[in-house]
Amino acid sequence: MTGFEDRLVAMLAGLRENEAVTVYDAEEGPLATWLAGPEHALEVMEKAAGLALAPSMVGNFHRYGVLGCYWRATEDTTLGGEFGLNHLVNACVGSVPRTISEADWPTSERGYSGLVANVSEVYMPEVDMEGELTELVLHGFDGNVHTGDGAIAGFRAEDGVVLDMSGHPEIWYSVNTSGTVVRLGLSYPEYLETLLLTRGLHGWQYLFADPHDPGFPEYFHLDIGRHLDFIARAFPRDDFSALRARHEAFTRARKDN
C-alpha cells in the first residue's frame, strides 16, 4: 500500500465509524498492482497517449481502480457528500491504443473509443462544421469520460487530456443541473488533499472556482457554509479554517457579482 492509499482507507473507516455520518454505499478496490509506482504511471501515460505529465502530478499516488463513497449526515440528510476515484492512469488516459505493450497495460484494460470533444469553450456547446452541437466532455477522476453535466470533476479533454505549459492538466468541475463547467484554481494533488479533508462534502469544489466565472448559473444558491459547519462538527480534530476563509471570500464575491 502507498502512503496515500493508507490515508484513503483511513478516511473511509472514519466515515463508517462516525455516528454523525451514515454511509449508504462505499467501494474500495481493486488495486492496480501492475503499476510499480508513480514513475511507472508517468511512463505508461506517455507511452499510451503521449501524455507527458509533470512529476509533481503523482504527489498523491494511489492505485485504486475504484474507490468511492456516498454518505449523508445521520440527523439531516440534506447534508452529505460523495466521491468516486480511479487511479491517475485510468483517469487521465481513459482509453488506450492497442500499440501499448501488455507489460505496461493489462489486456483486460485495453481498448480505444476514438476521440472526445474539446471543452475549451465551456459555457455553451460547440458547433461543428455542419452546424451540429457537440458535447462538452471531461475525463472524470473516476476514469470515465463524461459530458459536462451533473457533479463531475475532471480534466479538460481533447483526444485525451489537455496539459498547460507546466505539464499539469486543467481541473474542471461541472455545475450540477446546468450543463456548464467551471475551472478550478488548484492542482490534481491539491484536489486529492482537499477531497481527503472534506470527505467529498457537497459543494467544496466551488470554493476553488472564480466566483465571477460565467459558468455559474444565475440561480446558483448552494449553501456551502451549512455543509462546512457540519463536517467541522463531525470531525473536530481536523482544521477547516482555510476552507472557511475561502467560503467567506466566495460568499462576499458572489454577493457583489
C-alpha positions as CSV (number, residue, x, y, z in Angstrom):
1,M,0.0,0.0,0.0
2,T,1.2,3.5,-0.8
3,G,1.0,6.2,1.9
4,F,-1.9,7.9,0.2
5,E,-3.8,4.6,-0.2
6,D,-3.5,4.2,3.5
7,R,-4.9,7.6,4.1
8,L,-7.8,7.0,1.8
9,V,-8.7,3.7,3.6
10,A,-8.4,5.6,7.0
11,M,-10.8,8.3,5.6
12,L,-13.4,5.7,4.6
13,A,-13.1,4.0,8.0
14,G,-13.5,7.3,9.8
15,L,-16.8,7.9,7.9
16,R,-18.1,4.4,8.7
17,E,-17.2,4.8,12.4
18,N,-18.6,8.3,12.9
19,E,-22.1,8.3,14.4
20,A,-22.8,11.7,12.9
21,V,-22.5,10.1,9.4
22,T,-24.4,7.3,7.7
23,V,-22.6,5.6,4.8
24,Y,-25.1,4.4,2.3
25,D,-22.6,3.0,-0.2
26,A,-18.8,2.5,-0.3
27,E,-16.4,0.6,-2.5
28,E,-12.7,0.2,-2.4
29,G,-10.6,-1.6,-4.9
30,P,-9.2,-3.3,-6.8
31,L,-5.7,-2.0,-6.7
32,A,-3.8,-1.8,-10.0
33,T,-0.9,-3.8,-8.6
34,W,0.7,-3.8,-12.1
35,L,1.6,-0.2,-11.6
36,A,5.0,-0.4,-9.9
37,G,5.0,3.2,-8.6
38,P,4.4,6.8,-9.6
39,E,7.3,6.9,-12.1
40,H,5.9,3.8,-13.8
41,A,2.5,5.5,-14.0
42,L,4.0,8.6,-15.7
43,E,5.9,6.3,-18.2
44,V,2.7,4.3,-19.0
45,M,0.7,7.5,-19.7
46,E,3.4,8.9,-22.0
47,K,3.6,5.6,-23.9
48,A,-0.1,5.1,-24.1
49,A,-1.2,8.6,-25.1
50,G,1.9,10.8,-25.5
51,L,0.8,12.5,-22.2
52,A,3.9,14.0,-20.6
53,L,2.7,14.9,-17.1
54,A,4.9,16.9,-14.7
55,P,6.4,14.7,-12.0
56,S,4.6,16.6,-9.3
57,M,1.3,15.3,-10.7
58,V,1.9,12.0,-8.8
59,G,2.4,13.6,-5.4
60,N,-0.7,11.7,-4.0
61,F,-0.2,8.5,-5.9
62,H,-2.7,5.7,-5.5
63,R,-3.6,2.6,-7.5
64,Y,-7.3,2.2,-6.8
65,G,-9.3,1.1,-9.8
66,V,-12.5,2.0,-7.9
67,L,-12.7,4.0,-4.6
68,G,-16.0,5.7,-3.8
69,C,-18.4,6.6,-1.1
70,Y,-21.9,8.1,-0.8
71,W,-22.8,9.4,2.7
72,R,-25.3,11.7,4.5
73,A,-25.5,13.3,7.9
74,T,-27.4,11.0,10.2
75,E,-29.7,13.6,11.6
76,D,-30.1,15.8,8.5
77,T,-29.9,14.0,5.1
78,T,-29.8,17.3,3.2
79,L,-26.1,17.4,4.2
80,G,-23.6,14.9,2.9
81,G,-21.1,14.1,0.3
82,E,-19.9,11.6,-2.3
83,F,-16.9,10.9,-4.4
84,G,-15.6,8.3,-6.9
85,L,-11.9,8.0,-7.7
86,N,-9.8,6.0,-10.1
87,H,-6.0,5.8,-10.4
88,L,-4.3,8.5,-12.4
89,V,-3.6,6.4,-15.5
90,N,-7.2,5.5,-16.0
91,A,-8.4,9.0,-15.1
92,C,-6.1,10.7,-17.5
93,V,-5.9,8.3,-20.4
94,G,-9.4,7.0,-20.3
95,S,-8.8,4.7,-23.3
96,V,-5.6,3.2,-24.7
97,P,-4.5,2.4,-28.3
98,R,-3.6,-1.2,-28.8
99,T,0.0,-0.2,-29.5
100,I,0.8,-0.2,-25.8
101,S,2.6,-3.4,-24.6
102,E,0.8,-5.9,-22.5
103,A,3.5,-5.5,-19.8
104,D,2.5,-1.8,-19.4
105,W,-1.2,-2.2,-19.8
106,P,-3.2,-5.4,-19.0
107,T,-5.2,-6.9,-21.9
108,S,-8.4,-6.5,-20.0
109,E,-7.9,-2.8,-19.7
110,R,-7.1,-2.1,-23.4
111,G,-9.4,-0.5,-25.9
112,Y,-9.8,2.6,-28.0
113,S,-13.0,4.5,-28.2
114,G,-11.9,7.2,-30.6
115,L,-11.8,11.0,-30.0
116,V,-13.5,13.0,-27.4
117,A,-14.7,16.6,-27.7
118,N,-13.0,19.7,-26.6
119,V,-14.3,21.8,-23.7
120,S,-12.1,24.9,-24.2
121,E,-15.3,26.7,-24.9
122,V,-17.2,25.6,-21.8
123,Y,-20.1,28.0,-21.4
124,M,-22.0,26.9,-24.4
125,P,-21.9,23.8,-26.7
126,E,-19.5,23.8,-29.6
127,V,-20.9,23.7,-33.1
128,D,-19.1,21.6,-35.7
129,M,-18.7,22.3,-39.4
130,E,-22.1,21.0,-40.3
131,G,-23.8,23.1,-37.6
132,E,-24.4,20.2,-35.3
133,L,-23.9,20.6,-31.5
134,T,-21.0,18.7,-29.9
135,E,-20.9,17.7,-26.3
136,L,-18.8,19.1,-23.5
137,V,-16.5,16.3,-22.2
138,L,-14.4,15.7,-19.2
139,H,-12.1,12.9,-18.3
140,G,-13.5,12.3,-14.8
141,F,-11.4,11.3,-11.8
142,D,-13.4,8.1,-11.8
143,G,-11.7,7.1,-15.0
144,N,-14.7,7.5,-17.3
145,V,-15.4,10.1,-20.0
146,H,-18.4,12.3,-19.1
147,T,-20.4,15.1,-20.7
148,G,-20.3,18.3,-18.6
149,D,-23.5,17.9,-16.7
150,G,-24.0,16.5,-13.2
151,A,-21.5,16.8,-10.3
152,I,-18.3,15.7,-12.2
153,A,-14.8,16.8,-11.6
154,G,-12.1,16.0,-14.2
155,F,-9.6,17.0,-16.8
156,R,-10.4,19.0,-19.9
157,A,-10.3,16.6,-22.8
158,E,-9.4,16.8,-26.5
159,D,-8.3,13.5,-27.9
160,G,-7.0,12.8,-24.4
161,V,-6.1,15.2,-21.5
162,V,-5.0,18.7,-22.4
163,L,-1.9,20.0,-20.5
164,D,-0.8,23.5,-19.7
165,M,2.7,24.7,-20.2
166,S,3.8,23.3,-16.9
167,G,2.7,19.8,-17.6
168,H,-0.4,19.9,-15.5
169,P,-4.0,19.3,-16.7
170,E,-6.6,21.9,-16.1
171,I,-9.1,20.9,-13.4
172,W,-12.8,21.5,-14.2
173,Y,-15.9,20.9,-12.2
174,S,-19.4,20.7,-13.7
175,V,-22.2,22.8,-12.3
176,N,-24.9,20.4,-11.3
177,T,-28.0,20.5,-13.5
178,S,-26.8,23.4,-15.7
179,G,-24.6,21.5,-18.1
180,T,-21.8,24.0,-17.8
181,V,-18.4,23.6,-16.1
182,V,-16.1,25.9,-14.2
183,R,-12.3,25.8,-14.0
184,L,-10.9,25.2,-10.5
185,G,-7.8,27.0,-9.2
186,L,-6.0,24.0,-7.8
187,S,-3.8,21.2,-9.0
188,Y,-4.7,17.5,-9.1
189,P,-2.6,16.7,-5.9
190,E,-4.3,19.6,-4.1
191,Y,-7.7,18.4,-5.3
192,L,-7.0,14.9,-3.7
193,E,-5.8,16.5,-0.5
194,T,-8.9,18.6,-0.2
195,L,-11.1,15.7,-1.1
196,L,-9.5,13.8,1.7
197,L,-10.2,16.6,4.2
198,T,-13.8,17.2,3.1
199,R,-14.7,13.5,2.6
200,G,-16.3,14.6,-0.7
201,L,-18.6,17.1,1.0
202,H,-21.1,18.5,-1.5
203,G,-20.0,21.8,-2.9
204,W,-16.5,22.1,-1.7
205,Q,-15.1,22.4,-5.3
206,Y,-16.9,25.7,-5.8
207,L,-14.6,27.3,-3.2
208,F,-11.7,26.9,-5.6
209,A,-13.6,28.5,-8.6
210,D,-13.6,32.1,-9.7
211,P,-16.9,33.3,-8.1
212,H,-17.4,35.5,-11.1
213,D,-17.0,32.6,-13.6
214,P,-19.7,32.8,-16.2
215,G,-20.2,29.0,-15.9
216,F,-22.2,29.6,-12.7
217,P,-25.9,29.8,-13.4
218,E,-27.9,32.8,-12.2
219,Y,-29.9,30.5,-9.8
220,F,-26.8,29.1,-8.0
221,H,-27.7,29.2,-4.3
222,L,-25.9,26.3,-2.8
223,D,-25.3,26.9,0.9
224,I,-21.8,25.5,1.2
225,G,-21.5,27.1,4.7
226,R,-24.0,24.7,6.2
227,H,-22.1,21.7,4.8
228,L,-18.8,23.1,6.2
229,D,-20.3,23.6,9.6
230,F,-21.5,20.0,9.7
231,I,-18.2,18.4,8.6
232,A,-16.3,20.6,11.1
233,R,-18.6,19.4,13.9
234,A,-18.4,15.8,12.8
235,F,-14.6,15.8,12.6
236,P,-13.4,18.3,15.2
237,R,-9.8,17.3,15.1
238,D,-9.4,18.5,11.5
239,D,-8.6,22.0,10.6
240,F,-11.2,23.6,8.3
241,S,-10.1,27.2,8.8
242,A,-8.6,27.6,5.3
243,L,-11.9,26.3,3.7
244,R,-13.9,28.6,6.0
245,A,-11.8,31.6,4.9
246,R,-12.4,30.6,1.2
247,H,-16.1,30.3,1.9
248,E,-16.3,33.8,3.4
249,A,-14.4,35.3,0.5
250,F,-16.5,33.3,-2.1
251,T,-19.8,34.4,-0.4
252,R,-18.8,38.1,-0.4
253,A,-17.7,38.0,-4.0
254,R,-20.9,36.2,-5.1
255,K,-23.0,38.9,-3.4
256,D,-21.1,41.6,-5.2
257,N,-21.4,39.8,-8.5
